[in-house]
Amino acid sequence: MLRRELARREAGVSLRRPHRLREPVTIICIAGLLLTVLGAWAAERVDDSTERRLLETQSRQAAGVLTSAVLVIEQPLRAALAGQASAGPNGAPTAFRRGMTSSVGDGLVFDTASLWRDDGATLERRVTMGAQPGLDPRGPEVQELLRRALRSPTSVVERIEVGDRTRIVYAVGDDTTGFVAYGERPIPKDRRTPFDRDSAFEQLHYALYVGERTTLANLAATDVDPADLPMDGDTAQVQIPFGDTVLTLVTRSREHLGGALSRWLTLIASVGGLLLTLASALVARQLVGARVRAEDSADTIRGLYRTVDGLYEEQRELSLRLQRALLPAVLPRLSRLEVASEYVAAAQGIEIGGDWYSLVEVGEHHFGFVVGDVSGHGIDAVAVMARARFTLRAYLLDGDGPAAALEKCSSQFDITVDDHMATVLVGVGDLRTGEVVLANAGHPAPVISGPGSTELVEVATGPPLGLGPTSYETTTVVIPVGAALVAYTDGLVERREEHIDTGTARLVTALRELEGEPLADLVPRLLAACGEERADDIAVLALRRINP
C-alpha cells in the first residue's frame, strides 16, 4: 500500500510538473528571443557605425596625405617665384630654369613650366621649359589665368584638355614683383592610379575629382574602372583645399575595416542570445524543481561575467593594436645616435589616446623628431593625431625647421572644428655636433641626462595646435657625447591629486639614477619608476649621442 501511494504521489507530481514549468519557461523563451533579436540588431548597428567612422577616419587621413602631396607639387613653383623676388626688380630667368630643371620633364612633376612677368598691358613670357604648353601662350585664356594668379592669395588651378590627354594647370603669382610661375602636370590617360599594396589606405577604393562636382568630366584619378563611377554603397567624401578650388575625395571600403570581433558581432550576438535563452529556460526549469538548480544558475551568471570581461579585454587589445598601427613600426637607425622609444596605454579604459612619437632622417647629417599628445581619447583623437603626425613629418622631410613646421600646422588645426587640440615638441638635430633646435607647442619640456648632469631643458613654449595660427620661438641645445635627450608625453609625470612639478622632479631623479644604462633598458625602467600609477597614455622617445 505504501509503495502504491508513493507511486501515485510521484505520478501526480509528474503530471503537475509540466503545468508548473510551462508558463515560466515560455515567458523566458519569448523574452530571450526578443532580446536576441534586439541584441543582434544593436550589434549590426554598432558594426555599421564603426565601419562608417573608420571609413571617415581613413578618408580624412588620406586627405591629409593628399594635402601634403599638393604642397609638395606646388613647392617648386613657389620656390622659383621666391627666387625671382630675391633677384631684384628684373628677376633672374636663368635661376628659374636652374631651379625647375629637376621638376620639369617626362615623368617628373610638370610636363612644362614657364615664367611670366607683368609689363602692364600684358604678361610677357620670360622662360619656357619642357613640352609645348597646352594653353596658347598668346591666347586670352592664359592671360586671364595669369591675371587671376596675381590677384589670388593662393595658387590658381585649372583642368585643361591637350589632345586626348588631360593636364592640371598651376599658376602662382606675386603681385609685388609682377612675376607668375606657371606649370602643367599630366593626368594618366585612363585616370587609373591604384594605391600601393603596402599603403595605409589599401583597404579603400577612391575617386578624386577637381572641384566640388563629382562628375566624370571632373575626374582626376581613381583606382576603379571609370565606367563604374559614381561609387555605390556606403561612401565618404572629403574636400581638400587645392589652390583656388578644391579636390573632392570619394572613398568606399574594399573590405571590412573593423576587427574580427566587430565583423562577427551580429552572429555572436544571435548565437549567444539563443544559447543564453536556452540556458535561461533550463535554469528556470531547475529553479522551480530545486535550490541546487538555482546555485547552478549562479555559476552560469558568473561565467557570463567572465565572458563580458574577456570581451572587454579583447576590445581593449583591438584599440591598442589600432593605436600602435599608427606609430612607427621601426625607428630609423642613425649614425652617432642611440635610439629607444615606448608607448604604453592607460591602465584602464578601452578608448585609445592620441599620444605619438616620430623620428625621421633629414639629409645625410641631420634628423628630426616629434613627440605629441592630442587631447581626449577615441577615434576622433586618433584621426587628429594621424593628421598631425603625417603633416609634421612631411614638413620636416621638406626641410622646414621646428618653428616653421609648427607655424604651418597651427593654421591647419582648429579645436572648434576638430574638438581636440594637440601639444607637440619638435626638434631638428645635427648628428655631427649634437646641436638640437627645439620648438614647443604647449608640450612638457624634455630632459637632457648625461654624466654628472641631468637637467630639465628650458624651452620657449607656444600655444598648442588647435588654438589658431601663431608663430613659435626656437631653443637651441647641445647634447654632449654620452648624454641622452628624453622627450615624453604628460602621462609620464601627471598623477591625480599631485602637482605636475612633483612628477617632473620624480622624472629627473629617476633619470639621474638610471644614467649610463643602455636606452633599451633605461626607457622600460623609467616607465616603471614614473608611470606605475598611470591614468593616461604615455609615449617616450630617448635619443643618446654616441661616438661614431
N, C-alpha and C positions, 0 to 999 in steps of 0.2 A: 504493500500500500504506500509506504513511504517513498519507495522508488518511483511508483507511478505518479505520486503527487509532485515529486521533484521534476519528473519528466514533463508533467502537464504545465508546471510553472515555467520551466525553461522554454517549452513550446510557446506559451503565452508571451513571454518576453521576446522571443524571436519574432512573433507575429507583430508585436507592437513596435519593435525597433525600427522597421522601415518608415513608419509614420513619424517617429520622433526625429529621425535623421534626415528625411527627405526635405523638409522645409528649410533648415539652416544650410544644408549642402546646396540646395537650389539657389537660395539667395546669394551664397558666396560665389557660386559658379557664374551667375548673371553679373554680379558686381565685378568679379575678376575679369570677365570677358570685356565688359565696358571699359575698365581701367586699362586692359591690354590694348584695346583699340585706341583709346586716348593716348596712352604712352607711345605707341607706335607712330601715331600722327604727330605728337610733340617731337619725337626723335627725328622724324623726317623733316619737320620744320626747322629744328635746330641744325640739322646737317645742311639743309638748303641755305640757311642764314650764314653758317660757317663758310660754305663754299662761295657764297656771294662776297663775303668780307675778304676772304683770301684772294678771290679774283680781283677785287678792287684794290687790295693792298699790292699785289704783284703788278697790277696795271700802273698804280702810282709809282712803284719802284722803277718800272720800265720807262715811265715818263721822265723820272729823274735822270735816268741814264741818257735818254734822248736829249734832255735839256743840256747835259754836259756835252753830248756829241755836237749839238748845234753851235755851242760856244767854241768847240774845237774847230769846226768848219769855218766859222767866221773869223777866227783869230788871225790867220794870215792876212786877210784884207785889212783888219783893224791895225795890225802891226805895221803893214806897209803904209797905211794912211798916217799913222803916228810918225813914221819916218819922214814923210813929206812935211809935216808940220815943224819938225825939228830942223829941217834942212834950210829953212828960210822962206821968203815970200815966193821964190820961183820953184821951190821944190827940188827934187832930185830924181828924175826919171830913171837914171842908172841904178840908184838904190832900190827903187820899186822893182825893177827887173831882177836884181840880185836877190832881194828878199822873197820874191814869189817863185823863183826857179824851182824850189823843191816842192811846190804845191800845184804847179800847172803842167799838164801833160796827160798822155794816155794812162789811165789807171790811177792818177793822182787825185787830189781834192777837186781841182777845177779843170775843165777842158780848155777854157780860155779865160784870160784876165786882161784888164786894161785899166789905165789911169787917165782920168779926165780932169780938166781944170775949167772953172767958170770964168769966162772972159767978158762977162756982162750980158751980151745979147745971146750967146750960145755957149755950150760947153764943148771944149776942144779936146780931142783925144791926144794924149801925150805919148802913151806907151801901149802896145798891144802884144800879148804873148799867147802862144798855144794855137788852137784851132780857130777856124773862122767863126766869129760870133753869130749866134742865132738871130739876134736883133740887128737890123740895118743900122750901122753906126751913124749914117746921115739922116735917118728917118726921125719923124717927130715922136715916135713911140719911145725910143731910147732917151731922147732929150727930156721928155716928160718924166720918165722913171728917174733919171739922174737929178732933176729938179726936186722931185719928191724926197730923194735921199738927202739932199742938202737941208731940206726943211724938217726931216724926221729925226727924233732923238734916238731911234733905233735903226737897224738896217731895214732896207726895203727889199721885199721878196716877191717874185712873180714866177708863174709857171708858163713856159712857152713851148711850142712845138717846132722842132727843127727836122724837116722831112718826116720820117717815120719814128723819130726819137723825141723824147721829152727831156727838157732841161729845166733846172731851177736857177733863176737869176737872182744874184745877191748884189746889192749896191749899198755901200757905206759911205756917207758924206761927212765933211767937216765944213760947216758954213763959215767958220772963221778964216780958213785958208782958201776955201773955194775948191778943194780937191775932192774927188769922188773915186773910190776904188770899186771896180766892177768885176764880177766873176760869174761864170756859168758852170753849173755842176750837172752831169748827166744822171738820168734815172734809168735803171735797167729796162731794156726794151719790153720784156714781158712783165716787168714790175714785180718779179718774184725774188724775194730776199728772205730765206728762212733763217731762224735763229740757229746759232751754233748748238751742236748736241750737248756740249758741256756748259751752255749758258744757264744762268739762274732762271731764265724765263722760257726754257724749252717746253714747259708744260702748257704754253699758251699758243693759240693761233692769233694772228693780228692783222689788221689793215690800217695803214697810215695814210691820211688824207691831208692835202694842203688846203687850209681854210676850214670853215665851220661845217660846210655841207659834205656829207658822206656819200657822194656820188662817184660813179666810175670815172667821170671826167676829171675829178679832183684826186684820184688815187695816185699815191706816190710810191708805195711799196706794200707788199703783203707776202705771206708765206702760204697762201692758199690760191687755188685757181680763181682768177678774177671773175670767171663766169659764175662762181658760187657766191659772189657777193651780192647784196649785203649779207653778213653773217646772221644766221637764225639762232634761236635758242637764247640762253642767258648770256648776255654780253655786258661788258663795262666800257665806258667811254671817258677819256681824259683829254683835255685840251692843254697844249703846251705852247708857250709863247715862241713865236717864230718870226723875228723881225717885226714888221708892221702888221703881220697876220698871225695865224695860229696853225699848229699841226693838231689834227684830231686823231687820237689813237683809239681804235676799237679793238677789244680783245674778247676772246672766248677760250675757255679751258679746253685743252686736248683730252684731259682725263681728270679723275677725281683728285682735287688739290689737297683735301684734308688727310688726316692719318687713317690708318686701317680701322681704328675704333669708330670714328665718325662715319666711315663708309658703311660699316656693317651695323651701326647702332639701331637702325629700324628693325632689322632682322633679330638682333639681340633682344630688343625690347619686346618684339612679338613673341619669340620663342620663350624668353624669360617670363613674360607675362602669363603665357599659357601654362608654363611649368609652375609658376607661382600660384596661379588659380587652382590647378590640380592639387598642389601641395596644401593649399589652404583648405580645400574641400576635405581632403583626407584628415587634416589636423582637426577640422571641426567635427568630423565623424568620431575621431578618437576622443575629443574633449567631452562629447556627450557620453561616451562609454566609460571613460576612466580618467583619473587625475594624472596617471602616468603619461597619457597621450598629451596632456597639457604641457608637461615638462619636456616632452619631445619637441613640441612646437616652439618652446623657448629656445631649444638648441637650433632649430631651423632659423629663428629670427636672428640669433647670434651669427649664424652662418651668412645670413643676408647682410648683416652689418660688415662682416669681413669682406664680402663681395663689394660692397659700396666703398670700403677703404681701399680695396685693390683697384677699383675703377678710378678712385681719386688719385692714387699714386701713378696709374697709367697716364691719366690726363696731365699730371704734373710732369711726367717724363716726356710726353709729347711736346709740352710747352718748352721744356728745356732744350729739346732737340731743335725746335724752330729757332730759339734764341741763338744756340751755338752754330746753327747753319748760317746765320748772318754774320758771325765773327770769322776772322781769318782762320782757315784750316791749318795753315803752316805759315809762320813768320819768315821773312827773307833772312838769309844768312849774310851778314855784313862783316867785312874785314875790320879788325880793330874794335869790334863791339860784341860783347856777350849779351844775349837777349833772353828774357823769360817773361811769361805772361800767364794770367789765370783769370777765369771768370767763374764766380760762384753765385748761384741763385739764392734768393732769400730763403730762410729756414722754413717758412710757411707760405701757403697760398699757391695757386696754380696759375695766376696771372703773370705773364712774362714781362720783364722790365726792358728798359731802353739803354742799359749800360753797354759801352763798347770800347774797343781799342783798335788801333790800326798802325802798321809800320810799313813804310814804302822806301825803296831805294830811289834817290833823286840824283841822277847823273852818276859819275864814277866815284866822287869823293863826298857825297852828301846823302843824308837820309832825312825823312820826315816822319813824324809820329803824331797821332791824335788819341786822346782819351776823353770820352764824353759820357754824359748821363742825361737822358730825356726824362722829364718829369712824368710821374704817373706810371701806370702799368697797362698791359693789354696790347691787342693787335695794333691799335692806332699809334701807341707809343713806339712800337717796333717799326711801324712804317716811317715815322718821323726819324727814328734812329738810322734806318737804312738810307733814307734820302740824305741825311746829314753826312753819314759816313762816305757814301759814294761821291757826294758833291765835294767835300773837303779833299778826298783822295784825288779827285780829278784836278782840283786847283793846285795841289802840291806837285803832282806829276807834271802839270803845265808850267811849273817854275814859279808860282806865286809864293811869297813869303807868308809866315803865320798870320801877321796882321792883315795883309791883303786878302788872304783866303777867308778869314773870319768876317772881314768887312763885306765881301761879296755875298757870303752866306747870310749875313744879317738882313739883307733885303729879300731873301727867299723864304723866310720863315716868319709866321705871324701867329701868335698864341690865340688870337681871336678867331682864326680860321682852323688851325691845327689842334687847338685845345691843349697844346703842350708847348713847353719851352725846353731848351737844352743848354746845359753848361758844358763848355768844351775847353780843353787845354791843347794847343797846337804848338809843335816845335819843329824846327829845321836845324840839323846839326852838321858840323864838318868832321868827317872821320879822321882827318889828319891832325887837327888842332884840338879837338874836343870841345870847340865852341858851339853853343846851342842858343838859338834865338827863339824866345818863347812869346806867345800871345795868349791871353786868358780871357774867356768869356764866362765869368762868374763861377769858375771851377776851383776846387781846392788846390792850393799851391803844392807843387812837387817837393820832394826831399832829395838832397844830394848827400850820400853816405859814403865815406871813404876812410882811409887810415887816419885816425886821430881827429876826425871831424864828421859830425852828422848834423846838418842844419836844414831848416825849412827855407826854401827859396822865396825871397821877396819878389813877387811878380806883380806888375801893374795889372789890375783886374778891371775889365769892362763888363757891360751888362750881358746876360745870357742871350742866346739866339732866340728869337721869337718876340722880342720887345720892340722891334723896329730897327730900321737901318741905322748903323752907327759905325764909328771908327775905333780902332784898338791900338794901344801902345805896345811896344815890344820891350822885352827884358833879355839881356844877353848874359849868359853864364858860361863858365868853362868847367867841364867835367875832368878832374885830374885823372891821370892813369891809375887804375885800380879802384876808382870811385864809381858809384852807381847812382843814376838818376831814377827815382821811383815815382811814377805817376799813378793815380788811383781815383776811384770814384768815392763819393761821400759815405757809402755804406761801410767802408773800412774804418771810419773814425766816428760815426754817429751811433749813439745809443740812446734809448728812451730815458728821459729824466736825467740827462747828463749833458753838460755844456760841451760844444764841439771842440773847444780848446783842450779839454781833458783828453778827448780821443786823439787829437793831434799830438799831444805830448806823449801819450802811450805809444803812438806810431814811431816817433823819433827815438824813444827809449828802446823799443824793440829792434829798430834798425841798428842802433849802437851795439846792442848785444849780439846781433847776427852779422856784424861787419866781417868781411872776408869769406863768408860762406859762398859756395857756388850759387848763382842765381836760381838754378833749377831746384836747390834745396831751400834757398832763402825765401822765395815767394810763398811756398806752402807753409813754412814755419811762421812767416809774418801773418798770413791769414789765420793760422791757429792762435797766434798771440793777440791779434786785434779784432778778428771777425767772428769769434765764437758765439757771440750773442746777436748775430746779425738779424736785423729786421728788414733789410733792403738788399738788393743785388749788389755785388762787388766786382769791379774789374780792376786788375792791376797790370801795369806794364813796367818792367825794370830793364834799364839799359846800362851796362857797365863798360867803361872804356878800358881796353886791354892793349898790351904791346902787340905789334903786328907779328 
